[in-house]
Amino acid sequence: MADSSATPFHLFGVRHHGPGCARSLLRALEELQPDCLLVEGPPDGEEMLALMLAEDLVPPVALLVYNPDDAREAAFYPFAAFSPEWNALRFALERQIPARFIDLPAAYQFALERPAEDGKATETTEATPEADDEAGDEAMPPDSGEDPGPSGDPLDWLGRAAGYGDGEAWWNHMVEERGNSLELFAAIREAMSSVRSEAPPRVRTASAERREALREAHMRKCLRQAQKEGFQRIAVVCGAWHVPALSDMPTAKADNDLLKGLAKIKVAATWVPWSYHNLSFSSGYGAGVASPGWYEHLWQSTSDDRAIGWLARAARLFRADGLDCSSAHIIEAVRLADALAALRERPQPGLDELDEALRTVVCMGDDAPMQLIRRQMIIGDRLGRTPEATPAVPLQRDLAQQQKSLRLKAEATQKTLDLDLRQANDLARSHLLHRLNLLDIGWGALNKAGRSAKGSFHELWTLQWEPKLVIAVINASRWGNSVRQAACGRAIDRAQTAGSLPELSELVNQVLLADLEEAIAPVSLALENLAAVASDVQQLMAAVPPLANVARYGNVRQTDASMVEHLLNSLVPRAAIGLPGACSTLDDEAALTMREHIVAMHQALRLLARPNLQEVWQQALSRLAQLGSCHGLICGLASRLLFDEQLASTEQTTQCMSQALSVGNDPAPAAAWLEGFLNQSGMVLLHDPQLWAMVDDWLSNLSEDGFTRELPLLRRAFSAFSMPERRQLGERAARPAASTASPGHVEADWDATRAEEVLPMLRLLLGVET
């Protein structure tokens, strides 16, 4: 605690999301009974404090401050049930004690973060009160002679000095796992003063140095303002790193001069659900705690039963997952954890001791089952909840209403959703998820096949709600006030700005999947206009598969797909007519790209099964299959597609292969033809003896130098085969040549007299009169 020369104030330095700090802080506040509470946080969000006592505001939650005109400029301030700031604010609000945030307003911080050249911020951040003090962008200097650790945490100096690997482990053991103590904050002040004065200065950018100086100046300014208002017992809850800066305050003029003239932008604030996954370091955010689930256990349990309770929960989790874990296992694990704590001179087992005991006794040294403990217990899957009265954009409210009516609960854990589009509710769910994807709200990812996997009436989705999706919802609200309206607006805007046919044809597919009738006409018109002037054959071909998918499966989803029929009738003939010319001068790389387009278009037209379009396409393939007309890869591919469609007989294909693989031809085009013909599948060789013999003869007649030149291309062609195919090809090649001959020439041992004896019975069974 600290006193100023004016009205005394009391400093409580904490580390964000710490149950030990929270217990000690509540005990200190009970003893102090302050008449004003100042908490490090964004003043822009003070109007949201009134909702903290609402029953429906269940942590973990985050205070979201954002720019209403550009939601990419946003910051989260997360709180858990065990966060010191959360408990201090609730303590004040329950007793009607004035509570204020004193950090530098986000309106100023967003303006500071805008690049000078374009004036736009590009990333959303998690701005916890301790994010800058604990995150890694302010690393320790490399010339200090010591490794600053991966986190760059200033407490790493104290942790390493005490024999710990990093500051997080040291703080966890010394503070969070030790319960409450009134002497804690005096010790924190002394430790932080030593680190700030004696540790080597941190290497930071000039902007980071200025931002920290501005934050601390604003905190001191708010503190002086509370003193002027006549409060007698002021409690200040701030990050431990800032305690020395608030204890020894410079003059008010120095702070005011530093804060003078700062740019400011308009911001809004609201509460959003948060999750333990996002609180953890493993979530990818720059601030938080590595074990929020463990901290929740510390917060909810007493010091006497926390080890037993933790291991009992682990036993239930193991048993639910089918792992053997008896009562004897838990008894021995408790004893081992207590023994480890005693050997390490700790008053009781911590997370490290409990983990080692479980791994040794229950898991028999295997670390794999411990991943379940880490995922479900150490981190946890808890997702917070906000009340309906929380300020939200209309799009956010409409989404919440649809989630409720369709019984699609937003969950922090990943879940699989198999939709049967023949059911009305599942079809509505599919429409909602496709609309959200159009709006770049990635709640669900569509997989390729459903559980039944045999028809187009199944969709398999993977759903996982992340708190950062709230930013995407706010950002998408500029397109409309409902999900349907916003998706239509976004689709029309994309259609007007699209520059390629594949992009527009895929957009048509998405619009129909999302059942957006209002957007069909504008998107189709944009596609028609661009298709009318497009001359790139590859773009024309890439536009066909999405449209064919719409035409083939549109009616299954109860949508009218006739609007794309006339587009296909225009695009397919134009692509087929221009294809031979586009393939006439291809190099190897361009031929590989063209092969993908040809295969995709061929499969799409087979699926569509329109005779008029297939006839035009098959004529184009026949022109490509003529030797010398194009690159060998494309020529071979066209021959294979015609052979698969039974448009070229085995004899014709054998003759074409014989010509392409003739010894007198250049080996490179011959090998390219063979690669195109095989088309990453060796089944045609296994099932057709004539083609097998032709390929075998070609390889046998290659010279040594020619075979050496062909080997890389042959290896590329055959390496695409599956392992069973390669094994069968090897087994067939190992057999004598006579055994691979066609069995059609073997004379059958046929007895006509015996065969005629069964004819009366067959006539009787078939009902044929003699």
URHU-V421567 format. One record per residue. N is the residue number from 0. RES is the residue in three letters. BURIAL is b if it has 16 or more other ideal C-beta (glycine too) atoms within 10 Angstrom, else e. Layout:
# URHU-V421567
n:N res:RES burial:BURIAL
n:N res:RES burial:BURIAL
This chain:
# URHU-V421567
n:0 res:MET burial:b
n:1 res:ALA burial:b
n:2 res:ASP burial:e
n:3 res:SER burial:e
n:4 res:SER burial:e
n:5 res:ALA burial:e
n:6 res:THR burial:b
n:7 res:PRO burial:e
n:8 res:PHE burial:b
n:9 res:HIS burial:b
n:10 res:LEU burial:b
n:11 res:PHE burial:b
n:12 res:GLY burial:b
n:13 res:VAL burial:b
n:14 res:ARG burial:b
n:15 res:HIS burial:b
n:16 res:HIS burial:b
n:17 res:GLY burial:b
n:18 res:PRO burial:b
n:19 res:GLY burial:b
n:20 res:CYS burial:b
n:21 res:ALA burial:b
n:22 res:ARG burial:b
n:23 res:SER burial:b
n:24 res:LEU burial:b
n:25 res:LEU burial:b
n:26 res:ARG burial:e
n:27 res:ALA burial:b
n:28 res:LEU burial:b
n:29 res:GLU burial:e
n:30 res:GLU burial:e
n:31 res:LEU burial:e
n:32 res:GLN burial:e
n:33 res:PRO burial:b
n:34 res:ASP burial:b
n:35 res:CYS burial:b
n:36 res:LEU burial:b
n:37 res:LEU burial:b
n:38 res:VAL burial:b
n:39 res:GLU burial:b
n:40 res:GLY burial:b
n:41 res:PRO burial:b
n:42 res:PRO burial:b
n:43 res:ASP burial:b
n:44 res:GLY burial:b
n:45 res:GLU burial:b
n:46 res:GLU burial:e
n:47 res:MET burial:b
n:48 res:LEU burial:b
n:49 res:ALA burial:e
n:50 res:LEU burial:b
n:51 res:MET burial:b
n:52 res:LEU burial:e
n:53 res:ALA burial:e
n:54 res:GLU burial:e
n:55 res:ASP burial:e
n:56 res:LEU burial:b
n:57 res:VAL burial:e
n:58 res:PRO burial:b
n:59 res:PRO burial:b
n:60 res:VAL burial:b
n:61 res:ALA burial:b
n:62 res:LEU burial:b
n:63 res:LEU burial:b
n:64 res:VAL burial:b
n:65 res:TYR burial:b
n:66 res:ASN burial:b
n:67 res:PRO burial:e
n:68 res:ASP burial:e
n:69 res:ASP burial:e
n:70 res:ALA burial:b
n:71 res:ARG burial:e
n:72 res:GLU burial:b
n:73 res:ALA burial:b
n:74 res:ALA burial:b
n:75 res:PHE burial:b
n:76 res:TYR burial:b
n:77 res:PRO burial:b
n:78 res:PHE burial:b
n:79 res:ALA burial:b
n:80 res:ALA burial:b
n:81 res:PHE burial:b
n:82 res:SER burial:b
n:83 res:PRO burial:b
n:84 res:GLU burial:b
n:85 res:TRP burial:b
n:86 res:ASN burial:b
n:87 res:ALA burial:b
n:88 res:LEU burial:b
n:89 res:ARG burial:b
n:90 res:PHE burial:b
n:91 res:ALA burial:b
n:92 res:LEU burial:b
n:93 res:GLU burial:e
n:94 res:ARG burial:e
n:95 res:GLN burial:e
n:96 res:ILE burial:b
n:97 res:PRO burial:e
n:98 res:ALA burial:b
n:99 res:ARG burial:b
n:100 res:PHE burial:b
n:101 res:ILE burial:b
n:102 res:ASP burial:b
n:103 res:LEU burial:b
n:104 res:PRO burial:b
n:105 res:ALA burial:b
n:106 res:ALA burial:b
n:107 res:TYR burial:b
n:108 res:GLN burial:b
n:109 res:PHE burial:b
n:110 res:ALA burial:b
n:111 res:LEU burial:e
n:112 res:GLU burial:b
n:113 res:ARG burial:e
n:114 res:PRO burial:e
n:115 res:ALA burial:e
n:116 res:GLU burial:e
n:117 res:ASP burial:e
n:118 res:GLY burial:e
n:119 res:LYS burial:e
n:120 res:ALA burial:b
n:121 res:THR burial:e
n:122 res:GLU burial:e
n:123 res:THR burial:b
n:124 res:THR burial:b
n:125 res:GLU burial:b
n:126 res:ALA burial:b
n:127 res:THR burial:b
n:128 res:PRO burial:b
n:129 res:GLU burial:b
n:130 res:ALA burial:b
n:131 res:ASP burial:b
n:132 res:ASP burial:b
n:133 res:GLU burial:b
n:134 res:ALA burial:b
n:135 res:GLY burial:e
n:136 res:ASP burial:e
n:137 res:GLU burial:b
n:138 res:ALA burial:b
n:139 res:MET burial:b
n:140 res:PRO burial:e
n:141 res:PRO burial:e
n:142 res:ASP burial:e
n:143 res:SER burial:e
n:144 res:GLY burial:e
n:145 res:GLU burial:e
n:146 res:ASP burial:e
n:147 res:PRO burial:b
n:148 res:GLY burial:b
n:149 res:PRO burial:e
n:150 res:SER burial:b
n:151 res:GLY burial:b
n:152 res:ASP burial:b
n:153 res:PRO burial:b
n:154 res:LEU burial:b
n:155 res:ASP burial:b
n:156 res:TRP burial:b
n:157 res:LEU burial:b
n:158 res:GLY burial:b
n:159 res:ARG burial:b
n:160 res:ALA burial:e
n:161 res:ALA burial:e
n:162 res:GLY burial:e
n:163 res:TYR burial:b
n:164 res:GLY burial:e
n:165 res:ASP burial:b
n:166 res:GLY burial:b
n:167 res:GLU burial:b
n:168 res:ALA burial:b
n:169 res:TRP burial:b
n:170 res:TRP burial:b
n:171 res:ASN burial:b
n:172 res:HIS burial:b
n:173 res:MET burial:b
n:174 res:VAL burial:b
n:175 res:GLU burial:b
n:176 res:GLU burial:b
n:177 res:ARG burial:b
n:178 res:GLY burial:b
n:179 res:ASN burial:b
n:180 res:SER burial:e
n:181 res:LEU burial:e
n:182 res:GLU burial:e
n:183 res:LEU burial:b
n:184 res:PHE burial:b
n:185 res:ALA burial:e
n:186 res:ALA burial:e
n:187 res:ILE burial:b
n:188 res:ARG burial:b
n:189 res:GLU burial:e
n:190 res:ALA burial:b
n:191 res:MET burial:b
n:192 res:SER burial:e
n:193 res:SER burial:e
n:194 res:VAL burial:b
n:195 res:ARG burial:b
n:196 res:SER burial:e
n:197 res:GLU burial:e
n:198 res:ALA burial:e
n:199 res:PRO burial:e
n:200 res:PRO burial:e
n:201 res:ARG burial:b
n:202 res:VAL burial:e
n:203 res:ARG burial:b
n:204 res:THR burial:e
n:205 res:ALA burial:e
n:206 res:SER burial:e
n:207 res:ALA burial:e
n:208 res:GLU burial:e
n:209 res:ARG burial:e
n:210 res:ARG burial:b
n:211 res:GLU burial:b
n:212 res:ALA burial:e
n:213 res:LEU burial:b
n:214 res:ARG burial:b
n:215 res:GLU burial:b
n:216 res:ALA burial:b
n:217 res:HIS burial:b
n:218 res:MET burial:b
n:219 res:ARG burial:b
n:220 res:LYS burial:b
n:221 res:CYS burial:b
n:222 res:LEU burial:b
n:223 res:ARG burial:b
n:224 res:GLN burial:e
n:225 res:ALA burial:b
n:226 res:GLN burial:b
n:227 res:LYS burial:e
n:228 res:GLU burial:e
n:229 res:GLY burial:e
n:230 res:PHE burial:b
n:231 res:GLN burial:e
n:232 res:ARG burial:e
n:233 res:ILE burial:b
n:234 res:ALA burial:b
n:235 res:VAL burial:b
n:236 res:VAL burial:b
n:237 res:CYS burial:b
n:238 res:GLY burial:b
n:239 res:ALA burial:b
n:240 res:TRP burial:b
n:241 res:HIS burial:b
n:242 res:VAL burial:b
n:243 res:PRO burial:b
n:244 res:ALA burial:b
n:245 res:LEU burial:b
n:246 res:SER burial:b
n:247 res:ASP burial:e
n:248 res:MET burial:b
n:249 res:PRO burial:e
n:250 res:THR burial:e
n:251 res:ALA burial:e
n:252 res:LYS burial:e
n:253 res:ALA burial:e
n:254 res:ASP burial:b
n:255 res:ASN burial:e
n:256 res:ASP burial:e
n:257 res:LEU burial:b
n:258 res:LEU burial:b
n:259 res:LYS burial:e
n:260 res:GLY burial:e
n:261 res:LEU burial:e
n:262 res:ALA burial:e
n:263 res:LYS burial:e
n:264 res:ILE burial:b
n:265 res:LYS burial:e
n:266 res:VAL burial:b
n:267 res:ALA burial:b
n:268 res:ALA burial:b
n:269 res:THR burial:b
n:270 res:TRP burial:b
n:271 res:VAL burial:b
n:272 res:PRO burial:b
n:273 res:TRP burial:b
n:274 res:SER burial:b
n:275 res:TYR burial:b
n:276 res:HIS burial:b
n:277 res:ASN burial:b
n:278 res:LEU burial:b
n:279 res:SER burial:b
n:280 res:PHE burial:b
n:281 res:SER burial:e
n:282 res:SER burial:b
n:283 res:GLY burial:e
n:284 res:TYR burial:b
n:285 res:GLY burial:b
n:286 res:ALA burial:b
n:287 res:GLY burial:b
n:288 res:VAL burial:b
n:289 res:ALA burial:b
n:290 res:SER burial:b
n:291 res:PRO burial:b
n:292 res:GLY burial:b
n:293 res:TRP burial:b
n:294 res:TYR burial:b
n:295 res:GLU burial:b
n:296 res:HIS burial:b
n:297 res:LEU burial:b
n:298 res:TRP burial:b
n:299 res:GLN burial:e
n:300 res:SER burial:e
n:301 res:THR burial:e
n:302 res:SER burial:e
n:303 res:ASP burial:e
n:304 res:ASP burial:e
n:305 res:ARG burial:b
n:306 res:ALA burial:b
n:307 res:ILE burial:b
n:308 res:GLY burial:e
n:309 res:TRP burial:b
n:310 res:LEU burial:b
n:311 res:ALA burial:e
n:312 res:ARG burial:e
n:313 res:ALA burial:b
n:314 res:ALA burial:b
n:315 res:ARG burial:e
n:316 res:LEU burial:b
n:317 res:PHE burial:b
n:318 res:ARG burial:e
n:319 res:ALA burial:e
n:320 res:ASP burial:e
n:321 res:GLY burial:e
n:322 res:LEU burial:e
n:323 res:ASP burial:e
n:324 res:CYS burial:b
n:325 res:SER burial:e
n:326 res:SER burial:e
n:327 res:ALA burial:e
n:328 res:HIS burial:b
n:329 res:ILE burial:b
n:330 res:ILE burial:e
n:331 res:GLU burial:e
n:332 res:ALA burial:b
n:333 res:VAL burial:b
n:334 res:ARG burial:e
n:335 res:LEU burial:b
n:336 res:ALA burial:b
n:337 res:ASP burial:b
n:338 res:ALA burial:e
n:339 res:LEU burial:b
n:340 res:ALA burial:b
n:341 res:ALA burial:e
n:342 res:LEU burial:e
n:343 res:ARG burial:e
n:344 res:GLU burial:e
n:345 res:ARG burial:b
n:346 res:PRO burial:e
n:347 res:GLN burial:b
n:348 res:PRO burial:b
n:349 res:GLY burial:b
n:350 res:LEU burial:b
n:351 res:ASP burial:b
n:352 res:GLU burial:b
n:353 res:LEU burial:b
n:354 res:ASP burial:b
n:355 res:GLU burial:b
n:356 res:ALA burial:b
n:357 res:LEU burial:b
n:358 res:ARG burial:b
n:359 res:THR burial:e
n:360 res:VAL burial:b
n:361 res:VAL burial:b
n:362 res:CYS burial:b
n:363 res:MET burial:e
n:364 res:GLY burial:e
n:365 res:ASP burial:e
n:366 res:ASP burial:e
n:367 res:ALA burial:e
n:368 res:PRO burial:b
n:369 res:MET burial:b
n:370 res:GLN burial:e
n:371 res:LEU burial:b
n:372 res:ILE burial:b
n:373 res:ARG burial:b
n:374 res:ARG burial:b
n:375 res:GLN burial:b
n:376 res:MET burial:b
n:377 res:ILE burial:b
n:378 res:ILE burial:b
n:379 res:GLY burial:b
n:380 res:ASP burial:e
n:381 res:ARG burial:b
n:382 res:LEU burial:b
n:383 res:GLY burial:b
n:384 res:ARG burial:e
n:385 res:THR burial:b
n:386 res:PRO burial:e
n:387 res:GLU burial:e
n:388 res:ALA burial:e
n:389 res:THR burial:b
n:390 res:PRO burial:e
n:391 res:ALA burial:b
n:392 res:VAL burial:b
n:393 res:PRO burial:e
n:394 res:LEU burial:b
n:395 res:GLN burial:b
n:396 res:ARG burial:e
n:397 res:ASP burial:b
n:398 res:LEU burial:b
n:399 res:ALA burial:e
n:400 res:GLN burial:e
n:401 res:GLN burial:b
n:402 res:GLN burial:b
n:403 res:LYS burial:e
n:404 res:SER burial:e
n:405 res:LEU burial:e
n:406 res:ARG burial:e
n:407 res:LEU burial:b
n:408 res:LYS burial:e
n:409 res:ALA burial:b
n:410 res:GLU burial:e
n:411 res:ALA burial:b
n:412 res:THR burial:e
n:413 res:GLN burial:e
n:414 res:LYS burial:e
n:415 res:THR burial:e
n:416 res:LEU burial:b
n:417 res:ASP burial:e
n:418 res:LEU burial:b
n:419 res:ASP burial:b
n:420 res:LEU burial:b
n:421 res:ARG burial:e
n:422 res:GLN burial:e
n:423 res:ALA burial:e
n:424 res:ASN burial:e
n:425 res:ASP burial:b
n:426 res:LEU burial:b
n:427 res:ALA burial:b
n:428 res:ARG burial:b
n:429 res:SER burial:b
n:430 res:HIS burial:b
n:431 res:LEU burial:b
n:432 res:LEU burial:b
n:433 res:HIS burial:b
n:434 res:ARG burial:b
n:435 res:LEU burial:b
n:436 res:ASN burial:b
n:437 res:LEU burial:b
n:438 res:LEU burial:b
n:439 res:ASP burial:e
n:440 res:ILE burial:b
n:441 res:GLY burial:e
n:442 res:TRP burial:b
n:443 res:GLY burial:b
n:444 res:ALA burial:e
n:445 res:LEU burial:e
n:446 res:ASN burial:e
n:447 res:LYS burial:e
n:448 res:ALA burial:e
n:449 res:GLY burial:b
n:450 res:ARG burial:e
n:451 res:SER burial:e
n:452 res:ALA burial:e
n:453 res:LYS burial:e
n:454 res:GLY burial:e
n:455 res:SER burial:e
n:456 res:PHE burial:b
n:457 res:HIS burial:b
n:458 res:GLU burial:b
n:459 res:LEU burial:b
n:460 res:TRP burial:b
n:461 res:THR burial:e
n:462 res:LEU burial:b
n:463 res:GLN burial:b
n:464 res:TRP burial:b
n:465 res:GLU burial:b
n:466 res:PRO burial:b
n:467 res:LYS burial:b
n:468 res:LEU burial:b
n:469 res:VAL burial:b
n:470 res:ILE burial:b
n:471 res:ALA burial:b
n:472 res:VAL burial:b
n:473 res:ILE burial:b
n:474 res:ASN burial:b
n:475 res:ALA burial:b
n:476 res:SER burial:b
n:477 res:ARG burial:e
n:478 res:TRP burial:b
n:479 res:GLY burial:b
n:480 res:ASN burial:e
n:481 res:SER burial:b
n:482 res:VAL burial:b
n:483 res:ARG burial:b
n:484 res:GLN burial:b
n:485 res:ALA burial:b
n:486 res:ALA burial:b
n:487 res:CYS burial:b
n:488 res:GLY burial:b
n:489 res:ARG burial:b
n:490 res:ALA burial:b
n:491 res:ILE burial:b
n:492 res:ASP burial:e
n:493 res:ARG burial:b
n:494 res:ALA burial:b
n:495 res:GLN burial:e
n:496 res:THR burial:e
n:497 res:ALA burial:b
n:498 res:GLY burial:e
n:499 res:SER burial:e
n:500 res:LEU burial:b
n:501 res:PRO burial:b
n:502 res:GLU burial:b
n:503 res:LEU burial:b
n:504 res:SER burial:b
n:505 res:GLU burial:b
n:506 res:LEU burial:b
n:507 res:VAL burial:b
n:508 res:ASN burial:b
n:509 res:GLN burial:b
n:510 res:VAL burial:b
n:511 res:LEU burial:b
n:512 res:LEU burial:b
n:513 res:ALA burial:b
n:514 res:ASP burial:b
n:515 res:LEU burial:b
n:516 res:GLU burial:e
n:517 res:GLU burial:e
n:518 res:ALA burial:b
n:519 res:ILE burial:b
n:520 res:ALA burial:e
n:521 res:PRO burial:b
n:522 res:VAL burial:b
n:523 res:SER burial:b
n:524 res:LEU burial:e
n:525 res:ALA burial:b
n:526 res:LEU burial:b
n:527 res:GLU burial:e
n:528 res:ASN burial:e
n:529 res:LEU burial:b
n:530 res:ALA burial:b
n:531 res:ALA burial:e
n:532 res:VAL burial:e
n:533 res:ALA burial:b
n:534 res:SER burial:e
n:535 res:ASP burial:e
n:536 res:VAL burial:b
n:537 res:GLN burial:b
n:538 res:GLN burial:b
n:539 res:LEU burial:b
n:540 res:MET burial:b
n:541 res:ALA burial:b
n:542 res:ALA burial:b
n:543 res:VAL burial:b
n:544 res:PRO burial:b
n:545 res:PRO burial:b
n:546 res:LEU burial:b
n:547 res:ALA burial:b
n:548 res:ASN burial:b
n:549 res:VAL burial:b
n:550 res:ALA burial:b
n:551 res:ARG burial:b
n:552 res:TYR burial:b
n:553 res:GLY burial:b
n:554 res:ASN burial:e
n:555 res:VAL burial:e
n:556 res:ARG burial:b
n:557 res:GLN burial:e
n:558 res:THR burial:b
n:559 res:ASP burial:e
n:560 res:ALA burial:b
n:561 res:SER burial:e
n:562 res:MET burial:b
n:563 res:VAL burial:b
n:564 res:GLU burial:e
n:565 res:HIS burial:e
n:566 res:LEU burial:b
n:567 res:LEU burial:b
n:568 res:ASN burial:e
n:569 res:SER burial:e
n:570 res:LEU burial:b
n:571 res:VAL burial:b
n:572 res:PRO burial:b
n:573 res:ARG burial:b
n:574 res:ALA burial:b
n:575 res:ALA burial:b
n:576 res:ILE burial:e
n:577 res:GLY burial:b
n:578 res:LEU burial:b
n:579 res:PRO burial:b
n:580 res:GLY burial:e
n:581 res:ALA burial:b
n:582 res:CYS burial:b
n:583 res:SER burial:e
n:584 res:THR burial:e
n:585 res:LEU burial:b
n:586 res:ASP burial:e
n:587 res:ASP burial:e
n:588 res:GLU burial:e
n:589 res:ALA burial:b
n:590 res:ALA burial:b
n:591 res:LEU burial:e
n:592 res:THR burial:e
n:593 res:MET burial:b
n:594 res:ARG burial:b
n:595 res:GLU burial:e
n:596 res:HIS burial:b
n:597 res:ILE burial:b
n:598 res:VAL burial:e
n:599 res:ALA burial:b
n:600 res:MET burial:b
n:601 res:HIS burial:b
n:602 res:GLN burial:e
n:603 res:ALA burial:b
n:604 res:LEU burial:b
n:605 res:ARG burial:e
n:606 res:LEU burial:e
n:607 res:LEU burial:b
n:608 res:ALA burial:e
n:609 res:ARG burial:b
n:610 res:PRO burial:e
n:611 res:ASN burial:e
n:612 res:LEU burial:b
n:613 res:GLN burial:b
n:614 res:GLU burial:e
n:615 res:VAL burial:b
n:616 res:TRP burial:b
n:617 res:GLN burial:b
n:618 res:GLN burial:e
n:619 res:ALA burial:b
n:620 res:LEU burial:b
n:621 res:SER burial:e
n:622 res:ARG burial:b
n:623 res:LEU burial:b
n:624 res:ALA burial:b
n:625 res:GLN burial:e
n:626 res:LEU burial:b
n:627 res:GLY burial:e
n:628 res:SER burial:e
n:629 res:CYS burial:b
n:630 res:HIS burial:b
n:631 res:GLY burial:b
n:632 res:LEU burial:b
n:633 res:ILE burial:b
n:634 res:CYS burial:b
n:635 res:GLY burial:b
n:636 res:LEU burial:b
n:637 res:ALA burial:b
n:638 res:SER burial:b
n:639 res:ARG burial:b
n:640 res:LEU burial:b
n:641 res:LEU burial:b
n:642 res:PHE burial:b
n:643 res:ASP burial:e
n:644 res:GLU burial:e
n:645 res:GLN burial:e
n:646 res:LEU burial:e
n:647 res:ALA burial:b
n:648 res:SER burial:e
n:649 res:THR burial:e
n:650 res:GLU burial:e
n:651 res:GLN burial:e
n:652 res:THR burial:b
n:653 res:THR burial:b
n:654 res:GLN burial:e
n:655 res:CYS burial:b
n:656 res:MET burial:b
n:657 res:SER burial:e
n:658 res:GLN burial:e
n:659 res:ALA burial:b
n:660 res:LEU burial:b
n:661 res:SER burial:e
n:662 res:VAL burial:e
n:663 res:GLY burial:e
n:664 res:ASN burial:b
n:665 res:ASP burial:e
n:666 res:PRO burial:b
n:667 res:ALA burial:e
n:668 res:PRO burial:b
n:669 res:ALA burial:b
n:670 res:ALA burial:b
n:671 res:ALA burial:b
n:672 res:TRP burial:b
n:673 res:LEU burial:b
n:674 res:GLU burial:b
n:675 res:GLY burial:b
n:676 res:PHE burial:b
n:677 res:LEU burial:b
n:678 res:ASN burial:b
n:679 res:GLN burial:e
n:680 res:SER burial:e
n:681 res:GLY burial:b
n:682 res:MET burial:e
n:683 res:VAL burial:b
n:684 res:LEU burial:b
n:685 res:LEU burial:e
n:686 res:HIS burial:e
n:687 res:ASP burial:b
n:688 res:PRO burial:b
n:689 res:GLN burial:e
n:690 res:LEU burial:b
n:691 res:TRP burial:b
n:692 res:ALA burial:b
n:693 res:MET burial:b
n:694 res:VAL burial:b
n:695 res:ASP burial:e
n:696 res:ASP burial:e
n:697 res:TRP burial:b
n:698 res:LEU burial:e
n:699 res:SER burial:e
n:700 res:ASN burial:e
n:701 res:LEU burial:b
n:702 res:SER burial:e
n:703 res:GLU burial:e
n:704 res:ASP burial:e
n:705 res:GLY burial:b
n:706 res:PHE burial:e
n:707 res:THR burial:e
n:708 res:ARG burial:b
n:709 res:GLU burial:b
n:710 res:LEU burial:e
n:711 res:PRO burial:e
n:712 res:LEU burial:b
n:713 res:LEU burial:b
n:714 res:ARG burial:e
n:715 res:ARG burial:e
n:716 res:ALA burial:b
n:717 res:PHE burial:b
n:718 res:SER burial:e
n:719 res:ALA burial:e
n:720 res:PHE burial:b
n:721 res:SER burial:e
n:722 res:MET burial:e
n:723 res:PRO burial:e
n:724 res:GLU burial:b
n:725 res:ARG burial:e
n:726 res:ARG burial:e
n:727 res:GLN burial:b
n:728 res:LEU burial:b
n:729 res:GLY burial:e
n:730 res:GLU burial:e
n:731 res:ARG burial:b
n:732 res:ALA burial:e
n:733 res:ALA burial:e
n:734 res:ARG burial:e
n:735 res:PRO burial:e
n:736 res:ALA burial:e
n:737 res:ALA burial:e
n:738 res:SER burial:e
n:739 res:THR burial:e
n:740 res:ALA burial:e
n:741 res:SER burial:e
n:742 res:PRO burial:e
n:743 res:GLY burial:e
n:744 res:HIS burial:e
n:745 res:VAL burial:e
n:746 res:GLU burial:e
n:747 res:ALA burial:e
n:748 res:ASP burial:e
n:749 res:TRP burial:e
n:750 res:ASP burial:e
n:751 res:ALA burial:e
n:752 res:THR burial:e
n:753 res:ARG burial:e
n:754 res:ALA burial:e
n:755 res:GLU burial:e
n:756 res:GLU burial:e
n:757 res:VAL burial:e
n:758 res:LEU burial:e
n:759 res:PRO burial:e
n:760 res:MET burial:e
n:761 res:LEU burial:e
n:762 res:ARG burial:e
n:763 res:LEU burial:e
n:764 res:LEU burial:e
n:765 res:LEU burial:e
n:766 res:GLY burial:e
n:767 res:VAL burial:e
n:768 res:GLU burial:e
n:769 res:THR burial:e
